[in-house]
Amino acid sequence: MIERLEHTKYAVSCCDGASGLLQLPDRSIKLLYGSPPYPNAERDYGVWKSGEYIEKISPFVDAAAKKLRDDGFLVINVKATREKATTHTSTKRSLVVEKLAIMLEEYWGFHCVDIEIWVKENPVPTGLRVACQDAYEQNLWFSVAPKWKINLDDIRRPYVSHSVKTYGEYEYKPRSNGLSYVRKNKRIQPNPLGALPINIISGGVSSRILGHQATQPLYLPEKYIKATTGPGDLVVDPWMGSGTTGIAALALDRRFIGFDRVESYVQDAEERFKETLKGGK
Ligand SMILES: C[S@@+](CC[C@H](N)C(=O)[O-])C[C@H]1O[C@@H](n2cnc3c(N)ncnc32)[C@H](O)[C@@H]1O
C-alpha cells in the first residue's frame, strides 16, 4: 500500500483498520490520528460498548505500537458516554476513556504528551437530566519516545488583547519564594508568531454535511498534524470516516493513508482527497 504513495500522496483501503495498519512497514508512521467509535455511541457504523471497549481498540493500539516511528505520535480523539444518554434515571458516565489513557502508558508503553480537551461551543443536546450536557471530548496525545519535539511555533495562537496590554505595561518581578518563571525584573515581549498554544481546543462541531454521522471539524486533526509532523511525513487514520484527517494532512503537504470498514465512506473520502489535491477542501 505504501508503494502507492510514490505516485499519489494518499492511499485508502476498505478493511478493518487494525489489519490495514499491520500491512504497513514497521516504524513508518509519524502520526496516527483517529477517532474510533465512541464508547456506547449508537451510530450507523455500529457500537463499541464501554464494557468491551478496551478489547475492541487493543488490536489498533498493538498495531500502532509496531508501526509508529521512534519519534512518532498517537492521538486518539474520543468522548466518554453513558449507557443511555437521554434517561432521567441515573446512568454512570463511563470511565473507559480514562482507563484507556492509563493503559496507553502502563500497558503499551507510550508516553503521555497531554490529554487535551476539545470544548464544543455548539454541543448537540443530549436531553440528559441527571448531569450536565456533554460539551467536550478528549484528545489522548501520546509519544512513542519519552522525550519528544513538537512544532510549537506552528500551532501558536493569536494573543488575547488584555495579554498584549499587560505585557506592554507590566514589569514582572520574581516572587520571594523563588517559584517564579522570571528570575529578575522583566518585561515580556509578545512573540511575533503568537502566544503559546494551550491544551484546550474550542470551536464548533463540524458544519460540513458529508453523509457521515461523526464528521470532525478540520481544525482538530490540523493542530496535531502541524504539531507533530513535517511536509512529506506519513499520517495514518485507521478510522477514516469521511476523511477529515486525510483532507487536513494533504492540505498541509503530508502523505496520508486511511482505512475504514464502510465502502461508501472510503469512496467518498477518496473523492475529497482528489479535490483537496486539486486545491479545494
Ligand atoms: C467516529 S468515526 C470517525 C469520523 C472521522 N474522524 C471523520 O471526521 O469523518 C469512526 C469510524 O470508524 C469506522 N470503523 C469502525 N470500526 C472500524 C474498524 N474495525 N476498522 C476500520 N474502521 C472502523 C466507522 O465506519 C466510522 O467511519
PDBQT file of the ligand as one rigid body, heavy atoms in Angstrom, charges set to zero:
ROOT
HETATM    1  C1  LIG A 301     -16.021   8.436  14.844  1.00  0.00    +0.000 C 
HETATM    2  S1  LIG A 301     -15.990   7.880  13.209  1.00  0.00    +0.000 S 
HETATM    3  C2  LIG A 301     -14.620   8.713  12.501  1.00  0.00    +0.000 C 
HETATM    4  C3  LIG A 301     -15.019  10.016  11.856  1.00  0.00    +0.000 C 
HETATM    5  C4  LIG A 301     -13.897  10.734  11.139  1.00  0.00    +0.000 C 
HETATM    6  N1  LIG A 301     -12.892  11.217  12.055  1.00  0.00    +0.000 N 
HETATM    7  C5  LIG A 301     -14.463  11.881  10.312  1.00  0.00    +0.000 C 
HETATM    8  O1  LIG A 301     -14.120  13.056  10.552  1.00  0.00    +0.000 OA
HETATM    9  O2  LIG A 301     -15.294  11.609   9.445  1.00  0.00    +0.000 OA
HETATM   10  C6  LIG A 301     -15.440   6.224  13.362  1.00  0.00    +0.000 C 
HETATM   11  C7  LIG A 301     -15.245   5.478  12.055  1.00  0.00    +0.000 C 
HETATM   12  O3  LIG A 301     -14.644   4.209  12.347  1.00  0.00    +0.000 OA
HETATM   13  C8  LIG A 301     -15.100   3.275  11.392  1.00  0.00    +0.000 C 
HETATM   14  N2  LIG A 301     -14.839   1.924  11.916  1.00  0.00    +0.000 N 
HETATM   15  C9  LIG A 301     -15.489   1.241  12.885  1.00  0.00    +0.000 A 
HETATM   16  N3  LIG A 301     -14.890   0.051  13.107  1.00  0.00    +0.000 NA
HETATM   17  C10 LIG A 301     -13.824   0.004  12.262  1.00  0.00    +0.000 A 
HETATM   18  C11 LIG A 301     -12.802  -0.958  12.025  1.00  0.00    +0.000 A 
HETATM   19  N4  LIG A 301     -12.755  -2.123  12.694  1.00  0.00    +0.000 N 
HETATM   20  N5  LIG A 301     -11.866  -0.672  11.091  1.00  0.00    +0.000 NA
HETATM   21  C12 LIG A 301     -11.906   0.490  10.382  1.00  0.00    +0.000 A 
HETATM   22  N6  LIG A 301     -12.843   1.436  10.577  1.00  0.00    +0.000 NA
HETATM   23  C13 LIG A 301     -13.786   1.192  11.507  1.00  0.00    +0.000 A 
HETATM   24  C14 LIG A 301     -16.567   3.633  11.200  1.00  0.00    +0.000 C 
HETATM   25  O4  LIG A 301     -17.048   3.127   9.974  1.00  0.00    +0.000 OA
HETATM   26  C15 LIG A 301     -16.529   5.161  11.267  1.00  0.00    +0.000 C 
HETATM   27  O5  LIG A 301     -16.447   5.731   9.974  1.00  0.00    +0.000 OA
ENDROOT
TORSDOF 0
